[in-house]
Amino acid sequence: MAIPEQIARDIVDPKAYADWKRSHDAFAWLRKNAPLDVAQLDGFDPFWVVTRHADILNVERQNDLFHNEDRSATLTNIETDKKVREMMGGSPNLLRSLVQMDNPDHMQYRRLTQAWFMPQNLRKLEDRIREIARGFIDKMAAKGTECDFARDVAFLYPLHVIMEVLGVPEIDEPRMLKLTQELFGAQDPEVNRSGKEVSDTDTGLANIQATVADFFSYFVEMTEDRRRNPRDDVASVIANGAVYGQPLGHLEAMSYYIIAATAGHDTTSNTTAGALWALAENQDQFRKLKDDLSLIPSMVEESIRWETPVKHFMRTATADTEVAGKQIKKNDWLFLAYPSGNRDEDVFEDPYSFKIDRSPNKHVAFGYGAHVCLGQHLARMEMRVLWEELLPRLKSVELNGTPTRVQANFVSGPKSVPIRFQMS
């Protein structure tokens, strides 16, 4: 059977992710009644919705059978797809980053910066990251007893870290934050480029194009600078890198910068904001964590599962195959529903409870297999360090108003988390 229309709408509607309960209810219904089935909606090509943890892993581990690049790597409607292909000479993707690549290109491009993001290299950065974290906690303390944790801390701290790793000067960080929010929040009138509801393809696409063009112009300048004056930063690696013995193409280089600059902080910001929101709502968990700071690493894992900032990626079948007893045809499109996988009752006991000591916690928030998130170790380190510095000083915390979420069906999380707190 095809997925009921209202359930399918709740999967694609950005507002359902701002509501959170709506999207989670839809996924829960699917796991129970139609764990792998086809969504058919006006304006969209039909697509399979993969909701179970095991099936997501099954698709993710078979990179030759399920491609990222053949069709759009994110859910897009027919009209947008057509326009993007016209603009991009047949390609369904506006960018060509690691996310939109398959092997052998994916492996070659990933190798360029992989060493930068490995734990042994990141250990050298830990002292500096701790210094940055302390700076933001001091600013939070200076606000007295109230702040918006999302806007005042969670958005800015990971941004500062990744911009330093990338090599973007601090003065340009507000610009990078704004462009990132415009890109990922293109469906949200409060953060998108136009500042209004986007009801038609032309406006939505024009907003994203303008944002991407701004990123390109910034990073073209940076590339020229790093070619003249290479430094010990990721921008210099991209600017001077070679793949197959040739410098990176313009689209590939610009896309590399954008994925590093945006995914490098937004997902961590979402998780950090979501973690404090969850702790404020679950005082027993907050007290448990305060009493035993050795639980911080497992709390970080639980907050990643809980928030799951990347809501989906799309894959395209390269041949007829079978997943969970269903016949998938060549060129079929699959929607990997990560928030659903991370609430799968067969894998997670009591999945709708925030448990800081959850173990095991085999969440799929970073993806799996060849496309597993390149920055996962940096993200974990940033969050661990922030909580190690904040929790000993944070005596109490509670919500001070109603938190809100971004309207977006690709990458999203809290928009505002107003809190009342006491620091020691």
C-alpha positions as CSV (number, residue, x, y, z in Angstrom):
1,M,0.0,0.0,0.0
2,A,1.1,3.6,-0.5
3,I,1.6,5.7,2.5
4,P,-1.5,7.7,3.5
5,E,-1.4,11.2,2.1
6,Q,-1.5,13.0,5.4
7,I,1.4,11.0,6.8
8,A,3.4,11.6,3.6
9,R,2.7,15.3,4.0
10,D,3.9,15.3,7.6
11,I,7.2,13.8,6.4
12,V,7.9,16.5,3.8
13,D,6.3,19.6,5.5
14,P,9.0,21.8,7.1
15,K,6.4,22.9,9.7
16,A,6.0,19.3,10.9
17,Y,9.7,19.4,12.0
18,A,9.1,22.8,13.8
19,D,6.2,21.1,15.6
20,W,8.4,18.0,16.3
21,K,5.5,15.9,17.6
22,R,3.9,15.9,14.2
23,S,6.9,14.5,12.4
24,H,7.7,12.0,15.2
25,D,4.1,10.8,15.3
26,A,4.2,10.3,11.5
27,F,7.4,8.3,11.7
28,A,6.0,6.2,14.6
29,W,2.9,5.4,12.6
30,L,5.1,4.3,9.6
31,R,7.4,2.1,11.7
32,K,4.3,0.3,13.0
33,N,2.2,0.1,9.8
34,A,4.4,0.8,6.8
35,P,8.1,0.7,7.7
36,L,9.2,0.7,4.1
37,D,6.7,2.1,1.7
38,V,6.2,4.6,-1.1
39,A,5.1,8.2,-0.5
40,Q,3.1,9.7,-3.4
41,L,2.4,13.4,-3.2
42,D,1.4,15.9,-5.9
43,G,4.4,17.7,-7.2
44,F,6.9,15.1,-6.0
45,D,8.3,12.0,-7.7
46,P,7.3,8.9,-5.7
47,F,9.9,8.0,-3.1
48,W,10.4,5.1,-0.6
49,V,10.4,6.2,3.1
50,V,12.9,4.1,5.1
51,T,12.0,4.4,8.8
52,R,13.6,1.5,10.6
53,H,17.1,1.5,12.0
54,A,18.1,-1.8,10.4
55,D,16.9,-0.7,7.0
56,I,18.6,2.6,7.1
57,L,21.9,0.8,8.0
58,N,21.3,-1.7,5.2
59,V,20.9,1.1,2.6
60,E,23.8,3.1,4.0
61,R,26.3,0.3,3.9
62,Q,25.7,-0.5,0.2
63,N,27.2,2.5,-1.5
64,D,27.5,1.0,-4.9
65,L,23.9,0.0,-4.9
66,F,22.5,3.2,-3.5
67,H,23.9,6.4,-4.9
68,N,24.0,10.0,-3.7
69,E,24.6,11.8,-6.9
70,D,22.3,10.3,-9.5
71,R,19.3,12.2,-8.3
72,S,19.0,15.0,-5.7
73,A,20.7,14.1,-2.4
74,T,17.9,15.9,-0.5
75,L,14.2,15.7,-1.1
76,T,13.1,18.2,-3.8
77,N,9.9,18.7,-5.8
78,I,9.7,18.0,-9.5
79,E,9.7,21.6,-10.5
80,T,12.8,22.5,-8.5
81,D,14.6,19.4,-9.8
82,K,13.9,20.4,-13.4
83,K,15.1,24.0,-12.8
84,V,18.3,22.8,-11.0
85,R,19.1,20.4,-13.8
86,E,18.7,23.2,-16.4
87,M,21.0,25.5,-14.4
88,M,23.6,22.8,-13.6
89,G,23.9,21.2,-17.0
90,G,21.9,18.1,-16.2
91,S,23.1,17.6,-12.6
92,P,20.3,17.4,-10.0
93,N,22.4,19.1,-7.3
94,L,23.3,22.8,-6.9
95,L,26.5,21.8,-5.1
96,R,29.0,19.0,-5.5
97,S,30.3,18.3,-2.0
98,L,31.1,14.9,-0.4
99,V,27.3,14.6,0.2
100,Q,26.6,14.7,-3.5
101,M,29.4,12.3,-4.6
102,D,29.8,8.6,-5.1
103,N,32.9,6.5,-5.4
104,P,35.6,6.8,-6.7
105,D,35.3,10.6,-6.4
106,H,33.8,10.5,-2.9
107,M,36.8,8.6,-1.5
108,Q,39.3,10.8,-3.3
109,Y,37.8,14.1,-2.1
110,R,37.2,12.9,1.4
111,R,40.8,11.8,1.7
112,L,41.9,15.5,1.2
113,T,40.7,16.7,4.6
114,Q,40.1,13.4,6.5
115,A,43.3,13.6,8.5
116,W,42.3,17.0,9.8
117,F,39.2,15.6,11.4
118,M,40.7,12.4,13.0
119,P,40.8,12.1,16.8
120,Q,44.6,12.2,16.9
121,N,44.8,15.5,15.1
122,L,41.9,17.0,17.0
123,R,43.6,16.3,20.4
124,K,46.0,19.1,19.4
125,L,43.0,21.5,19.3
126,E,41.4,20.5,22.6
127,D,43.0,23.2,24.7
128,R,42.0,25.9,22.3
129,I,38.5,24.6,22.0
130,R,38.3,24.6,25.8
131,E,39.4,28.2,25.9
132,I,36.7,29.1,23.4
133,A,34.1,27.3,25.4
134,R,35.1,29.1,28.6
135,G,34.8,32.4,26.8
136,F,31.1,31.7,25.8
137,I,30.3,30.4,29.3
138,D,31.7,33.7,30.8
139,K,29.5,35.7,28.4
140,M,26.5,33.6,29.5
141,A,27.3,34.2,33.2
142,A,27.6,37.9,32.5
143,K,24.0,38.0,31.3
144,G,22.9,37.4,34.9
145,T,20.2,34.8,35.3
146,E,18.4,34.7,31.9
147,C,19.5,34.1,28.3
148,D,18.5,32.4,25.0
149,F,20.8,29.5,25.2
150,A,20.4,28.7,21.5
151,R,21.2,32.2,20.2
152,D,23.7,33.3,22.9
153,V,25.8,30.1,23.2
154,A,24.8,27.1,21.1
155,F,24.8,28.8,17.7
156,L,28.0,30.8,18.3
157,Y,30.4,28.4,20.1
158,P,30.6,25.6,17.4
159,L,30.6,28.4,14.7
160,H,33.7,29.9,16.3
161,V,35.5,26.6,16.5
162,I,34.9,25.5,12.9
163,M,35.7,29.0,11.5
164,E,39.0,28.8,13.3
165,V,39.7,25.3,11.9
166,L,38.7,26.5,8.4
167,G,40.6,29.8,8.7
168,V,37.7,32.3,8.5
169,P,38.5,35.4,10.6
170,E,36.2,36.1,13.6
171,I,34.9,39.3,12.1
172,D,33.2,37.3,9.3
173,E,31.5,34.8,11.7
174,P,28.1,36.7,11.8
175,R,28.0,36.6,8.0
176,M,28.8,32.8,8.0
177,L,26.1,32.2,10.6
178,K,23.5,34.2,8.6
179,L,24.3,32.4,5.3
180,T,24.2,29.0,7.0
181,Q,20.8,29.7,8.5
182,E,19.5,31.0,5.2
183,L,20.7,27.8,3.5
184,F,19.4,25.3,5.9
185,G,16.4,27.4,7.0
186,A,15.3,28.2,3.4
187,Q,11.8,27.0,4.2
188,D,11.5,29.1,7.4
189,P,10.2,32.7,7.0
190,E,12.1,33.9,10.1
191,V,15.5,32.9,8.8
192,N,15.3,32.5,5.0
193,R,16.7,35.1,2.6
194,S,13.3,36.7,1.7
195,G,12.0,36.9,5.3
196,K,8.6,35.5,4.2
197,E,6.7,32.3,3.6
198,V,8.1,30.5,0.5
199,S,5.1,29.1,-1.4
200,D,6.5,28.7,-4.9
201,T,9.6,27.0,-6.4
202,D,11.0,30.1,-8.0
203,T,11.3,32.1,-4.8
204,G,12.6,29.2,-2.8
205,L,15.2,28.4,-5.4
206,A,16.2,32.0,-5.9
207,N,16.7,32.4,-2.2
208,I,19.1,29.4,-2.1
209,Q,20.9,30.4,-5.2
210,A,21.6,33.9,-3.8
211,T,22.9,32.4,-0.6
212,V,25.1,30.0,-2.5
213,A,26.4,32.8,-4.7
214,D,27.4,34.8,-1.6
215,F,29.3,31.8,-0.2
216,F,31.0,31.4,-3.6
217,S,32.2,35.0,-3.8
218,Y,33.5,34.8,-0.2
219,F,35.4,31.6,-0.7
220,V,36.8,32.5,-4.2
221,E,38.6,35.4,-2.4
222,M,39.8,33.1,0.3
223,T,41.1,30.5,-2.2
224,E,43.2,33.2,-4.0
225,D,44.6,34.3,-0.6
226,R,45.5,30.7,0.5
227,R,47.2,30.0,-2.8
228,R,49.4,33.0,-2.3
229,N,49.8,32.5,1.5
230,P,49.0,29.0,2.6
231,R,48.4,28.5,6.3
232,D,47.8,25.7,8.7
233,D,44.1,25.6,8.1
234,V,41.5,23.6,6.2
235,A,40.9,26.4,3.7
236,S,44.6,26.0,2.6
237,V,44.1,22.3,2.2
238,I,41.1,22.9,-0.1
239,A,42.7,25.8,-2.0
240,N,45.9,23.9,-2.7
241,G,44.5,20.4,-2.8
242,A,44.7,18.0,-5.8
243,V,42.5,15.1,-6.8
244,Y,43.6,12.7,-9.5
245,G,46.7,14.9,-9.8
246,Q,44.6,18.0,-10.7
247,P,43.5,21.0,-8.6
248,L,39.9,20.9,-7.4
249,G,37.4,22.2,-9.9
250,H,35.6,25.4,-9.1
251,L,32.3,23.8,-8.1
252,E,33.9,21.1,-6.1
253,A,36.2,23.5,-4.2
254,M,33.4,25.9,-3.4
255,S,31.1,23.1,-2.4
256,Y,33.8,21.7,-0.1
257,Y,34.1,25.1,1.7
258,I,30.3,25.4,2.1
259,I,29.9,21.9,3.5
260,A,32.8,22.5,6.0
261,A,31.5,26.0,6.9
262,T,27.8,25.0,7.3
263,A,27.5,21.4,8.4
264,G,30.6,22.0,10.5
265,H,28.7,24.0,13.0
266,D,24.9,24.0,12.4
267,T,24.4,20.3,13.4
268,T,26.5,20.7,16.5
269,S,24.6,23.9,17.4
270,N,21.3,22.1,17.1
271,T,22.3,19.3,19.2
272,T,23.8,21.5,21.9
273,A,20.7,23.7,22.1
274,G,18.5,20.5,22.1
275,A,20.6,19.0,25.0
276,L,20.1,21.9,27.3
277,W,16.4,22.1,26.4
278,A,16.1,18.4,27.3
279,L,18.0,18.8,30.6
280,A,15.9,21.8,31.6
281,E,12.7,19.7,31.0
282,N,14.2,16.6,32.7
283,Q,15.5,17.9,36.1
284,D,16.2,14.3,37.3
285,Q,18.6,13.9,34.4
286,F,20.2,17.3,35.0
287,R,20.8,16.4,38.7
288,K,22.1,13.0,37.7
289,L,24.6,14.6,35.3
290,K,25.6,17.2,37.9
291,D,26.3,14.5,40.4
292,D,28.4,12.4,38.0
293,L,30.2,14.4,35.3
294,S,31.7,11.1,33.9
295,L,28.3,10.7,32.2
296,I,29.0,13.6,29.9
297,P,30.1,11.5,26.9
298,S,27.0,9.3,27.1
299,M,24.8,12.4,27.6
300,V,26.4,13.8,24.4
301,E,25.5,10.6,22.5
302,E,22.0,10.7,23.8
303,S,21.6,14.4,22.8
304,I,22.8,13.5,19.3
305,R,20.2,10.7,19.1
306,W,17.5,12.9,20.7
307,E,17.9,15.9,18.4
308,T,19.0,14.1,15.2
309,P,19.8,17.4,13.4
310,V,20.0,15.9,9.9
311,K,16.4,14.8,9.2
312,H,17.0,12.9,5.9
313,F,19.2,12.2,3.0
314,M,18.1,10.7,-0.3
315,R,19.6,7.7,-2.1
316,T,19.0,6.3,-5.6
317,A,19.0,2.6,-6.4
318,T,21.5,1.8,-9.2
319,A,19.9,-1.6,-9.9
320,D,16.8,-3.7,-9.0
321,T,17.2,-5.0,-5.5
322,E,15.3,-6.0,-2.4
323,V,15.2,-4.2,1.0
324,A,13.2,-5.7,3.9
325,G,11.3,-7.9,1.5
326,K,10.3,-5.0,-0.8
327,Q,11.2,-4.8,-4.4
328,I,13.2,-1.7,-5.1
329,K,13.6,-0.9,-8.8
330,K,16.6,0.7,-10.5
331,N,16.4,4.6,-10.2
332,D,13.9,4.4,-7.3
333,W,14.4,7.2,-4.8
334,L,14.8,6.5,-1.1
335,F,14.2,8.9,1.9
336,L,16.4,7.8,4.8
337,A,14.5,9.1,7.9
338,Y,17.2,9.4,10.6
339,P,14.9,10.8,13.4
340,S,12.7,7.7,12.8
341,G,15.7,5.3,13.0
342,N,16.7,7.0,16.2
343,R,13.3,6.3,17.8
344,D,13.1,2.7,16.6
345,E,11.5,0.7,19.4
346,D,13.3,-2.4,18.3
347,V,16.7,-0.8,19.0
348,F,16.1,1.8,21.7
349,E,14.3,1.0,24.9
350,D,11.8,3.8,25.8
351,P,13.0,5.9,22.8
352,Y,10.9,9.0,23.7
353,S,12.7,9.4,27.0
354,F,15.9,11.5,27.3
355,K,18.3,9.2,29.2
356,I,21.8,10.6,29.7
357,D,23.2,7.1,30.6
358,R,21.6,5.3,27.7
359,S,23.7,2.3,26.8
360,P,24.2,1.0,24.2
361,N,23.3,4.0,22.0
362,K,23.8,3.0,18.4
363,H,22.1,6.0,16.9
364,V,22.3,6.8,13.2
365,A,22.5,10.6,13.5
366,F,25.9,10.7,11.8
367,G,25.0,8.3,9.0
368,Y,26.8,5.1,8.5
369,G,29.3,3.5,6.2
370,A,31.4,5.4,3.6
371,H,29.3,8.6,4.0
372,V,29.5,8.7,7.8
373,C,29.9,12.3,9.0
374,L,33.5,13.5,8.5
375,G,33.2,16.0,11.4
376,Q,31.7,13.5,14.0
377,H,34.8,13.4,16.2
378,L,35.1,17.2,16.2
379,A,31.4,17.6,17.0
380,R,31.6,15.1,19.9
381,M,34.7,16.9,21.3
382,E,33.1,20.3,21.1
383,M,30.1,19.2,23.0
384,R,32.0,17.2,25.6
385,V,34.3,20.2,26.3
386,L,31.4,22.7,26.6
387,W,29.6,20.5,29.1
388,E,32.8,19.8,31.1
389,E,33.2,23.5,31.4
390,L,29.6,24.6,31.9
391,L,28.1,21.9,34.2
392,P,30.4,22.5,37.2
393,R,29.4,26.2,37.1
394,L,25.7,25.7,36.3
395,K,23.8,25.4,39.6
396,S,20.2,25.4,38.2
397,V,18.5,25.7,34.8
398,E,14.8,25.9,33.8
399,L,12.9,27.0,30.7
400,N,12.0,30.7,30.7
401,G,9.3,30.7,28.0
402,T,8.5,28.4,25.1
403,P,11.4,27.1,22.9
404,T,10.9,27.1,19.2
405,R,12.2,25.1,16.3
406,V,13.3,25.9,12.7
407,Q,10.9,24.9,9.9
408,A,13.0,22.7,7.7
409,N,12.8,19.1,6.6
410,F,16.6,18.6,5.8
411,V,18.7,20.1,8.7
412,S,16.9,21.6,11.6
413,G,16.8,22.0,15.3
414,P,16.0,24.6,18.0
415,K,15.6,28.2,17.0
416,S,15.3,29.7,20.4
417,V,15.8,28.1,23.9
418,P,15.0,30.8,26.6
419,I,16.3,29.8,30.0
420,R,16.5,31.0,33.5
421,F,19.7,29.8,35.3
422,Q,22.0,30.3,38.3
423,M,25.8,30.1,38.0
424,S,28.2,29.5,40.8
